[in-house]
Amino acid sequence: MKLEKFSFGIGDRFGMQGKAQLGAIMQAAYHGITIVPVWNKSFREHQIIHTDPEEVRLEADQSIKALNWKGNYYVDADHINLSNVDNFLYHSDFFTIDVADFIGKKADQADIDGFLKTNERFIGKFKIDRLDQEFEITRDNLRKIAVKYLYAIKKAKEIYKYIETKKGKGNFVAEVSMDEVNDPQTPLELFFILSALAEENVPLQTIAPKFSGRFNKGVDYAGDLNRFSEEFHADLLVIDKAISEFDLPSNLKLSVHSGSDKFSIYPIMGKWIRKFDKGIHVKTAGTTWLEEVIGLALAGYDALDLAKSIYRKAYERREELCGPYATVIDIDESKLPLPEEVEKWDSKKFADSLRHIPNHPDYNPNLRQLIHVGYKIAAEYSNVYVSMIRRNEEIVAHQVSENIFERHIRRLFNI
C-alpha cells in the first residue's frame, strides 16, 4: 500500500461531515490537484465522544460511495501506541505511531553502540544536496542523538511490527510522529532518526517532526516564519538524502500535524513542495467541529441557542477542558467574552467571532480555541447535538466544505 503524493487528514469529531469534507477534496481535483482523503480520529477523541473506529470506517466508506469517489482513501488510527492499537486494527489502514512520550529515555548501551557503528561513516563534514548549510558531525553528536531518540525508535519498531503481524506486510501505511514534544528536531537529528528507523526496518511513508513555533489548535501558526521556512526546506531535502542513503520508501514525505488553520505557513510549504516537487501530508485540514458550530449559529433560532449554550458551558468548565490540551492552546482568558455577553449576539456576530478570518474585526482566537477544546460539551448533548446538525445539514455542510477548500487547499496549492 503506497500513500499518494498529497494527502489530507480530515478529522470529524462527530462523524457527520464526511461528504462535505470529500466534496472539498473533489473541488481540488477539478482544479487539477489530486489529494487523497484520510479520515482520522484518535483514541482520546473516541473516548470523549464514545465512538469507535468502526464508525470512522463506516463514515469514510459511505461518503466515498455517496459521491462516487474513484480515488484511494484511508482511515487513520491517529496517535496510537501498543496500549490502544488493537481497537483500530480491523478498521484502519493508516497508523500514526506516536513515540513522543519515549523521546529522551535512554536505550540500552549495546543499541547505542550499534547506532554509532552504523553511522560513523558520516563523521566529518557532511553536506546535503541543494542545502547551503554544511554540517560537522562528531561521534559526540551521534551519541547525543542516540541517547535522545534511539529508545523511541525502538518503540516505533515494536509498535510497527505488532501492526504488521496483524495486518500483514504492505497492507497499511505507517507514519511516525514525534511532534508533541517541547523541542523541535534539527535537520541533522531528523536525518539520523531516519537512519535508525531504516536500520530497524520500519518502512514509514510519512514522518511528523516537531517544528519551531506554536501549532495551537484551530488558530494560525505563531512563530518566526523565516525560521519555519528554513526548517521545512531543510527537512524536505534531508528526507531526499535519507531515502537515497538508507533505502527508505521513495514516497516518504513530511507530515504536518495540527496543520489545520496554519494559514501563514501554507504559502511557505506550498512554495517548497512545488520547488522540489515533493508531497505532503497535512494531518488535519479544516477544523470540522468548529465549522459545525458556525453552521448552527448561522441557522439561528434554537440552533443558535445551542451554540451559545455550548460556549457557556465551555467557559464555565474551561480549566477542565483546556487541561489535556495545555501544550497546544494559548488562551488569554481576559479576552474571552462573558457568556452573558454572548447571549446577546445575533447569528452573524457569533459566526464572525468564531470563524477563522484573521483580519475580521469580530474574530476572536481565544473564543475559537476554547470552543475547539469544548467538543466534550457537544458530546454530552448527545442526540440533541446530532439531531440539530442533521436538521441544519445544508448550511453546516457548506461551512465545512468551504473552510477546507477555500481556506486550506487554495492557500497551500496556490489555486
C-alpha positions as CSV (number, residue, x, y, z in Angstrom):
1,M,0.0,0.0,0.0
2,K,1.6,3.2,-1.2
3,L,0.4,6.6,0.0
4,E,-0.1,9.1,-2.7
5,K,1.8,12.4,-3.1
6,F,-0.7,14.7,-1.5
7,S,-2.9,13.6,1.4
8,F,-5.1,15.5,3.8
9,G,-6.3,14.3,7.2
10,I,-9.9,15.2,7.6
11,G,-10.8,14.5,11.2
12,D,-14.5,14.6,12.0
13,R,-15.3,14.6,15.7
14,F,-19.0,13.5,15.3
15,G,-18.7,11.6,12.1
16,M,-21.4,13.6,10.1
17,Q,-19.4,15.7,7.6
18,G,-17.7,13.0,5.5
19,K,-19.5,14.0,2.3
20,A,-18.8,17.7,2.9
21,Q,-15.2,17.1,3.5
22,L,-14.8,14.8,0.5
23,G,-16.6,17.5,-1.6
24,A,-13.8,19.9,-0.9
25,I,-11.2,17.3,-2.0
26,M,-13.2,16.8,-5.2
27,Q,-13.1,20.6,-5.8
28,A,-9.4,20.4,-5.6
29,A,-9.4,17.6,-8.2
30,Y,-11.5,19.9,-10.5
31,H,-8.6,22.4,-10.3
32,G,-6.0,19.8,-11.1
33,I,-4.8,18.9,-7.6
34,T,-5.1,15.3,-6.7
35,I,-5.4,14.8,-2.9
36,V,-6.3,11.6,-1.1
37,P,-8.6,11.9,1.9
38,V,-7.5,10.3,5.2
39,W,-10.2,10.1,7.8
40,N,-8.5,10.3,11.2
41,K,-9.6,10.1,14.8
42,S,-7.6,9.5,17.9
43,F,-8.2,7.1,20.8
44,R,-8.7,10.1,23.1
45,E,-11.4,11.5,20.8
46,H,-13.2,8.2,20.7
47,Q,-13.1,8.0,24.5
48,I,-14.6,11.5,24.9
49,I,-17.3,11.2,22.3
50,H,-18.0,7.5,23.0
51,T,-17.4,6.3,19.4
52,D,-15.3,3.6,18.0
53,P,-13.0,3.1,14.9
54,E,-15.7,1.1,13.1
55,E,-17.8,4.3,12.9
56,V,-14.9,6.2,11.2
57,R,-14.6,3.4,8.6
58,L,-18.3,3.5,8.0
59,E,-18.3,7.3,7.6
60,A,-15.5,7.1,5.1
61,D,-17.0,4.2,3.1
62,Q,-20.4,5.7,2.9
63,S,-19.0,9.1,1.9
64,I,-17.0,7.5,-0.9
65,K,-20.0,5.6,-2.2
66,A,-22.4,8.6,-2.0
67,L,-20.1,10.9,-4.0
68,N,-18.8,8.2,-6.3
69,W,-15.2,8.9,-5.5
70,K,-12.9,6.9,-7.7
71,G,-9.6,7.5,-6.0
72,N,-7.9,5.9,-3.0
73,Y,-8.8,6.9,0.6
74,Y,-7.6,5.8,4.0
75,V,-8.7,5.6,7.6
76,D,-6.0,6.7,10.1
77,A,-5.6,5.3,13.6
78,D,-4.4,8.6,15.0
79,H,-1.6,8.8,17.6
80,I,-1.7,5.1,18.6
81,N,0.6,3.0,20.7
82,L,0.7,-0.6,22.0
83,S,-1.9,0.2,24.7
84,N,-4.7,1.1,22.3
85,V,-3.8,0.0,18.8
86,D,-5.9,-3.2,19.0
87,N,-9.1,-1.1,18.8
88,F,-8.1,0.2,15.4
89,L,-6.5,-2.9,13.7
90,Y,-9.5,-4.1,11.8
91,H,-10.9,-0.8,10.6
92,S,-7.7,1.2,9.8
93,D,-5.2,1.1,7.0
94,F,-3.1,4.1,8.1
95,F,-1.4,4.1,11.5
96,T,0.2,7.2,13.1
97,I,2.7,5.7,15.5
98,D,3.3,8.3,18.3
99,V,6.6,7.9,20.1
100,A,6.8,11.4,21.6
101,D,6.5,10.0,25.2
102,F,9.6,7.9,24.7
103,I,11.9,10.6,23.5
104,G,14.7,11.3,26.0
105,K,14.6,7.8,27.5
106,K,17.9,6.1,27.1
107,A,18.3,2.9,25.0
108,D,20.5,0.0,26.0
109,Q,24.2,0.8,25.7
110,A,24.6,-2.1,23.1
111,D,21.9,-0.4,20.9
112,I,23.7,2.9,21.2
113,D,27.0,1.4,20.3
114,G,25.3,-0.3,17.3
115,F,23.9,3.1,16.2
116,L,27.3,4.7,16.4
117,K,28.9,1.9,14.3
118,T,26.2,2.1,11.6
119,N,26.5,5.9,11.3
120,E,30.2,6.5,11.9
121,R,30.8,6.8,8.1
122,F,29.1,10.2,8.3
123,I,31.6,11.6,10.8
124,G,33.3,14.7,9.5
125,K,31.9,17.4,7.2
126,F,28.5,16.5,5.8
127,K,26.6,18.1,3.0
128,I,23.1,17.6,1.7
129,D,22.4,18.3,-1.9
130,R,20.7,21.7,-2.6
131,L,21.1,22.8,1.0
132,D,23.6,25.6,1.7
133,Q,24.3,24.5,5.2
134,E,27.2,22.3,5.9
135,F,27.2,20.1,9.0
136,E,30.2,19.0,11.1
137,I,29.4,15.6,12.6
138,T,31.3,14.2,15.5
139,R,31.0,10.9,17.5
140,D,29.7,13.0,20.3
141,N,26.9,14.4,18.1
142,L,25.9,10.9,17.1
143,R,25.9,9.7,20.7
144,K,23.7,12.6,21.9
145,I,21.2,11.8,19.1
146,A,21.2,8.1,20.0
147,V,20.7,8.9,23.7
148,K,17.7,11.2,22.9
149,Y,15.9,9.3,20.2
150,L,17.0,5.7,19.9
151,Y,14.7,4.3,22.6
152,A,11.7,6.0,20.9
153,I,12.8,4.5,17.6
154,K,13.0,1.0,19.2
155,K,9.4,1.6,20.4
156,A,8.3,2.6,16.9
157,K,9.7,-0.6,15.6
158,E,7.9,-2.6,18.3
159,I,4.5,-1.0,17.5
160,Y,5.1,-1.3,13.7
161,K,6.0,-4.9,13.9
162,Y,2.9,-5.7,16.1
163,I,0.7,-4.0,13.5
164,E,2.4,-5.9,10.7
165,T,1.7,-9.2,12.4
166,K,-2.0,-8.4,12.5
167,K,-2.4,-6.6,9.1
168,G,0.2,-8.2,7.0
169,K,3.3,-6.6,5.4
170,G,2.4,-3.9,2.9
171,N,-1.2,-3.7,3.8
172,F,-1.1,-0.4,5.7
173,V,0.6,3.0,5.7
174,A,2.9,3.8,8.6
175,E,3.6,7.3,9.9
176,V,6.0,8.0,12.8
177,S,5.0,11.0,14.9
178,M,7.3,12.9,17.3
179,D,5.8,16.4,17.1
180,E,4.2,16.5,20.6
181,V,7.4,17.5,22.4
182,N,8.9,20.7,23.6
183,D,11.9,21.0,21.4
184,P,12.0,20.8,17.5
185,Q,14.2,18.2,15.9
186,T,17.0,19.7,13.9
187,P,17.5,18.6,10.3
188,L,20.6,16.7,11.3
189,E,18.6,14.9,14.1
190,L,15.9,14.1,11.6
191,F,18.5,12.5,9.2
192,F,19.8,10.2,11.8
193,I,16.3,9.4,13.2
194,L,15.5,8.2,9.6
195,S,18.8,6.3,9.6
196,A,17.7,4.4,12.8
197,L,14.2,3.8,11.5
198,A,15.6,2.3,8.4
199,E,18.0,0.2,10.4
200,E,15.0,-1.1,12.4
201,N,13.2,-2.0,9.1
202,V,10.3,0.4,9.7
203,P,9.1,1.4,6.2
204,L,7.5,4.6,7.2
205,Q,5.8,6.7,4.5
206,T,5.4,9.9,6.4
207,I,7.2,11.4,9.4
208,A,5.8,14.2,11.6
209,P,8.7,16.1,13.2
210,K,8.3,18.9,15.7
211,F,8.9,22.3,14.0
212,S,9.7,25.5,15.9
213,G,6.9,27.9,16.8
214,R,3.5,27.2,18.1
215,F,1.0,24.9,16.4
216,N,-2.0,25.7,18.5
217,K,-5.3,24.0,17.9
218,G,-7.6,25.7,15.4
219,V,-5.6,29.0,15.0
220,D,-2.8,30.3,12.9
221,Y,0.9,29.4,13.4
222,A,2.7,31.5,16.0
223,G,6.4,31.8,15.4
224,D,9.2,33.0,13.2
225,L,8.1,32.4,9.7
226,N,11.7,32.7,8.3
227,R,12.9,30.1,10.7
228,F,10.0,27.8,9.9
229,S,10.7,28.2,6.2
230,E,14.4,27.2,6.7
231,E,13.4,24.2,8.8
232,F,10.7,23.0,6.4
233,H,13.0,23.5,3.4
234,A,15.9,21.6,5.1
235,D,13.7,18.8,6.2
236,L,12.4,18.2,2.7
237,L,16.0,17.8,1.5
238,V,17.0,15.7,4.5
239,I,14.3,13.2,3.6
240,D,15.6,13.1,0.0
241,K,19.0,12.3,1.3
242,A,17.7,9.7,3.7
243,I,15.8,7.9,1.0
244,S,18.9,7.5,-1.1
245,E,21.2,6.7,1.8
246,F,19.0,4.3,3.7
247,D,16.7,2.7,1.1
248,L,13.6,4.1,2.7
249,P,10.3,4.2,0.7
250,S,10.6,6.5,-2.3
251,N,7.3,8.3,-1.4
252,L,8.4,9.2,2.2
253,K,7.2,12.7,2.9
254,L,6.7,15.2,5.7
255,S,3.6,15.2,7.8
256,V,2.5,18.5,9.4
257,H,0.4,17.9,12.5
258,S,-2.0,20.4,13.8
259,G,-1.9,21.7,10.3
260,S,-5.4,23.0,10.4
261,D,-5.7,26.8,10.1
262,K,-2.0,27.4,9.9
263,F,-2.6,29.9,7.1
264,S,0.6,31.9,7.4
265,I,2.8,28.8,6.7
266,Y,0.7,27.3,3.9
267,P,2.3,29.6,1.2
268,I,5.7,28.7,2.6
269,M,5.1,24.9,2.5
270,G,3.5,25.3,-0.9
271,K,6.5,27.2,-2.3
272,W,9.0,24.5,-1.2
273,I,7.0,21.4,-2.2
274,R,6.5,23.0,-5.7
275,K,10.1,23.9,-6.0
276,F,11.3,20.4,-5.1
277,D,8.3,18.6,-6.5
278,K,7.6,17.0,-3.1
279,G,4.5,15.6,-1.5
280,I,3.0,16.5,1.9
281,H,0.6,15.1,4.4
282,V,-1.4,17.7,6.3
283,K,-2.6,15.8,9.3
284,T,-5.7,17.9,10.0
285,A,-7.1,20.1,7.3
286,G,-10.1,22.0,8.4
287,T,-11.5,22.2,11.9
288,T,-14.8,20.5,11.1
289,W,-16.2,20.6,14.6
290,L,-15.8,24.4,14.7
291,E,-17.5,24.7,11.3
292,E,-20.4,22.8,12.7
293,V,-20.8,25.3,15.5
294,I,-20.6,28.2,13.0
295,G,-23.3,26.5,10.9
296,L,-25.5,26.2,14.0
297,A,-25.0,29.9,14.7
298,L,-25.9,30.9,11.2
299,A,-29.0,28.7,11.3
300,G,-30.4,30.8,14.1
301,Y,-33.2,30.2,16.5
302,D,-32.8,27.0,18.6
303,A,-29.6,26.1,16.7
304,L,-28.0,29.4,17.7
305,D,-29.2,28.9,21.3
306,L,-27.4,25.5,21.3
307,A,-24.2,27.1,20.1
308,K,-24.4,29.7,22.8
309,S,-25.1,27.1,25.4
310,I,-22.0,25.1,24.3
311,Y,-20.0,28.3,24.7
312,R,-21.4,29.0,28.2
313,K,-20.6,25.5,29.4
314,A,-17.2,25.6,27.9
315,Y,-16.5,28.9,29.6
316,E,-17.6,27.5,33.0
317,R,-15.5,24.4,32.6
318,R,-12.6,25.9,30.8
319,E,-10.0,24.6,33.2
320,E,-11.2,21.0,32.8
321,L,-11.4,21.3,29.0
322,C,-8.1,23.1,28.5
323,G,-6.0,20.8,30.7
324,P,-5.4,18.0,28.3
325,Y,-4.6,20.5,25.5
326,A,-2.4,22.8,27.6
327,T,0.6,22.4,25.3
328,V,-1.3,23.2,22.1
329,I,-3.5,26.2,23.1
330,D,-2.8,29.7,24.2
331,I,-6.0,31.4,25.6
332,D,-6.0,34.8,27.1
333,E,-8.9,34.5,29.5
334,S,-9.2,38.3,29.8
335,K,-10.2,38.3,26.1
336,L,-12.9,35.7,26.4
337,P,-16.3,37.2,26.2
338,L,-18.6,36.6,29.2
339,P,-21.4,34.1,28.4
340,E,-23.9,36.9,29.3
341,E,-22.4,39.0,26.5
342,V,-22.5,36.1,24.0
343,E,-26.2,35.6,24.9
344,K,-26.9,39.0,23.2
345,W,-25.2,38.1,20.0
346,D,-27.0,37.5,16.8
347,S,-26.1,34.8,14.3
348,K,-23.7,36.9,12.3
349,K,-21.8,38.2,15.4
350,F,-21.4,34.7,16.8
351,A,-20.2,33.2,13.5
352,D,-17.8,36.1,12.7
353,S,-16.3,35.8,16.2
354,L,-15.7,32.1,15.7
355,R,-14.8,31.8,12.0
356,H,-11.1,31.9,11.3
357,I,-10.7,35.0,9.2
358,P,-7.8,36.7,11.0
359,N,-8.4,40.3,9.7
360,H,-12.1,40.3,10.5
361,P,-12.8,42.8,13.3
362,D,-15.0,40.3,15.2
363,Y,-12.7,37.3,15.0
364,N,-11.7,36.1,18.5
365,P,-8.9,33.4,18.5
366,N,-9.4,32.9,22.3
367,L,-13.1,32.1,21.9
368,R,-12.2,29.9,18.9
369,Q,-9.6,27.8,20.9
370,L,-12.0,27.4,23.8
371,I,-14.8,26.1,21.6
372,H,-12.2,23.9,19.8
373,V,-11.4,22.0,23.0
374,G,-15.0,22.1,24.1
375,Y,-16.3,19.3,21.9
376,K,-16.8,17.3,25.0
377,I,-19.7,19.6,25.8
378,A,-21.4,18.8,22.4
379,A,-20.8,15.1,23.1
380,E,-22.7,15.4,26.4
381,Y,-25.6,16.9,24.5
382,S,-25.6,13.6,22.6
383,N,-28.7,13.2,20.4
384,V,-29.7,16.8,20.9
385,Y,-26.5,18.0,19.2
386,V,-26.5,15.3,16.5
387,S,-30.2,16.0,15.6
388,M,-29.6,19.7,15.4
389,I,-26.7,19.2,13.0
390,R,-28.8,16.9,10.8
391,R,-31.7,19.4,10.8
392,N,-29.4,22.1,9.6
393,E,-27.3,19.8,7.3
394,E,-27.1,22.1,4.3
395,I,-25.8,25.2,6.0
396,V,-23.4,23.2,8.2
397,A,-22.0,21.2,5.3
398,H,-21.4,24.4,3.3
399,Q,-19.3,25.8,6.2
400,V,-17.2,22.6,6.4
401,S,-16.6,22.3,2.6
402,E,-15.9,26.0,2.1
403,N,-13.4,26.0,5.0
404,I,-11.3,23.1,3.7
405,F,-11.3,24.2,0.1
406,E,-11.2,28.0,0.3
407,R,-9.0,28.5,3.4
408,H,-6.8,25.4,3.2
409,I,-6.4,23.8,-0.2
410,R,-6.4,27.1,-2.1
411,R,-3.7,28.6,0.2
412,L,-1.4,25.5,0.1
413,F,-1.6,24.8,-3.6
414,N,-2.0,28.5,-4.8
415,I,-5.1,27.8,-6.8
